[in-house]
Amino acid sequence: MRAAFLAGRFAALLAGRLVAFLAVRFLAAFLAGRFLAAFLAVRFFAAFLAGRFLAAFLAVRFFAAFLAG
């Protein structure tokens, strides 16, 4: 029970940092006029919140490839 509680706390902490990271990335992409990158950041966030970790992982991979050119 304690391990589950600690895992939940860690997930909440990680999610909080992830939200801040994604908000910054979205804002930067939006301000730079890269609307596709901003859209992908939002899609990743929605997939992550829905618990679809594979979809979120794929969105991150695509986003990284897009940023790399």
Secondary structure, DSSP 8 states (H G I E B T S, - for coil): -HHHHHHHHHHHHHHHHHHHHHHHHHHHHHHTT-HHHHHHHHHHHHHHHTT-HHHHHHHHHHHHHHHH-
